[in-house]
Amino acid sequence: MNATDRTPADLLGSALAADPGRPLVTFYDDATGERVELSVATFANWVAKTANLLQDELAVEPGDRVALLLPAHWQTAVWLLACASVGVVADVSGDPAAADAVASGPDALETARACSGARIALALRPLGGRFPQPPEDFADYAVEVPGQGDRFAPYVPVDPEAPALIVAGREFTGAEVVQRARAEATDLGLTGPASRILSGLPYDTWEGLHAGLYGPLATGGSVVLCRNLDRLGDDALDKRVESERVTVIAR
């Protein structure tokens, strides 16, 4: 990856320039049987659309806080990078009452209502499907995002030293996310572009975010992100590791 990258959005830009067609995030939900594979280019397109939604439709500005009440999911990964692209703070499992906007999964909608700002609901259905019945007082992400632009440019350049992420009560700047992701990658077993990690860790800790997104992104690797992995038997897990050419497991 590019040594000059200073923010998570920079890392994605370098990945897109290097090899847009390679897999970046492969997502499984072992409660529903869903499998989705996103190349770097496809993932970056979702990020651009979501960043445009944040900047233009929701009118969030650099330094604003967006509470992410979402599980480990490919769409959550998109939101983390979209927040980094705009320069807003992604507050993972944060207090919506203290946030300028909230993005919520279906299980946290009542909690998310404490946010007085923009509220976005994600159905987290296969193929990014919409809610059968849109939640009251929320915009449906699956309805809003398709019409957004495929390219994104922030109105204000993102400051790498500004707060970018809050997880488990700790705040990180964009530069700190990049630095820590690179520094800890080897310990996790991520050694370069051939590395492919299977992660069953939740996204509510740094360790889960590192294994499930930032580490692979910082090293040119890829992630097999598994939700509800505890429902998968050992034999089925072994088959997945083989079929997905996984090189390291975090669970």
ZIGIRA-V364608 format. One record per backbone hydrogen bond with DSSP energy under -0.5 kcal/mol. NH is the residue of the N-H (numbers start at 1). CO is the residue of the C=O. If there is no record, write none. Layout:
nh = [NH/NH]
co = [CO/CO]
//
This chain:
nh = [5/11/12/13/14/15/16/17/18/19/20/22/24/25/26/27/27/28/29/30/30/32/33/34/36/38/39/40/41/43/44/45/46/47/48/49/50/51/52/53/54/55/56/57/57/58/60/63/64/66/67/67/68/69/69/70/73/77/78/79/80/81/82/83/84/85/86/87/88/89/90/90/91/91/92/92/93/94/96/98/99/100/101/102/103/104/105/106/108/109/112/113/114/115/118/120/121/122/123/125/128/129/138/139/141/141/143/144/145/148/160/162/164/165/166/167/170/172/174/175/177/178/179/180/181/182/183/184/185/185/186/188/189/189/190/191/195/197/198/199/199/200/209/210/211/212/213/214/215/216/217/218/219/220/221/222/223/224/225/225/226/226/227/227/231/232/237/238/239/240/241/242/243/244/245/246/247/248/250]
co = [2/7/8/9/10/11/12/13/14/15/16/19/38/38/223/25/36/225/34/28/227/29/29/29/27/25/37/22/20/39/40/41/42/43/44/45/46/47/48/49/50/51/52/52/53/53/54/87/61/89/65/101/91/67/103/68/71/73/74/75/76/77/78/79/80/81/82/83/83/64/88/164/66/89/90/166/68/91/94/95/96/65/65/118/67/120/69/122/105/106/108/109/111/112/100/102/139/104/121/129/125/126/135/119/121/139/140/140/141/145/158/159/172/172/90/170/167/165/162/160/173/174/175/176/177/178/179/180/181/182/182/184/185/186/185/189/192/222/248/197/224/250/205/206/207/208/209/209/210/210/213/214/215/216/216/195/24/197/26/223/199/224/28/225/228/229/233/234/235/236/237/238/239/240/242/241/196/196/198]
//
